[in-house]
Amino acid sequence: MTAKPLARQAKNVMLFIGDGMSLPFRTAARIVSRGMQEGKYRSMLEMDDMDYYAVVTTSGMESIATDSANSASAYANRA
């Protein structure tokens, strides 16, 4: 009888938090850095190949636009 191999577990997890990296800004970055040809991107950004992508929206009490300090506080308070 052979033993079943153990499932591999991740030792580390990397979390990338891009400030101001909503979909329109990512699209703009892709166009500026990669260019367009015949209405299509010449190539994708490296972050487009990541396995997972999530979007979090934060808002300030007195403003529609949230600055970096407010959004970082929102992340820290959720942990």
N, C-alpha and C positions, 0 to 999 in steps of 0.2 A: 504494500500500500504506500503510495507517495503522498507527501504532505502538500496541502494547497499553498500556493505562494501567498504571502501576506500582501494586502493592499498597500500601495504606496501612499504615504501621507506627505503633504507639503511641509517643509521645514520653515519656509518663509513666505510671506505674501507681500507683494509690492502694491501700494495704492498711489495712483497718480491723481492729484487734484489740480486740475487746470483752472486757473482763475480767468473767468471770461471766455470759456471754451464751449459756448453753446453751439448748436448746429450751424447757425449762420456764420459765426466766426471761424469755425472749422472749415466751412466751405470757402470762405474768403482766403484763409491760409492756404488751402489746397490750390486755388486758382493762382494766387500770387507766387507761391513757391514752385508749383509744377507746371502751370500754364494750361491753356486749352487749345484743342485742335479739333476742328469740325464739330464744335459744340460739346465736346467731351473732355474730361480731365486727361492730361497726358499720363499721369500716374497718381496713385493714392498716397496719402500720408502714412507713415509707419503706424500711427495710432489707429488707423482704419483697420489694421490687421489684428488688433487685440481681440481676444476671445470674448470679452465682456465689456459693456459700456453702459453707464448709468448717468442720468441727469438729475441733479438736485436743484431746486429753485428756492432761493432765500429772498426775503424782502425785509426792508427796514421799517421801523415804526413811523418814520416821518418822511420817507422817500421811496419812490418806486425802484430806483437803482440802489443796489447794495454794494458797499465798498468791501475791500478784502478783510478788514478787521471784523466787520459784522458777520460775514459769511464764515470766517474761521471760528468765531465764537459759536455759531450755530452748529458746526461740526463737532466742536469740543464738548458742547453741552449734551449732545446726543449719545456720546460714547459711554 
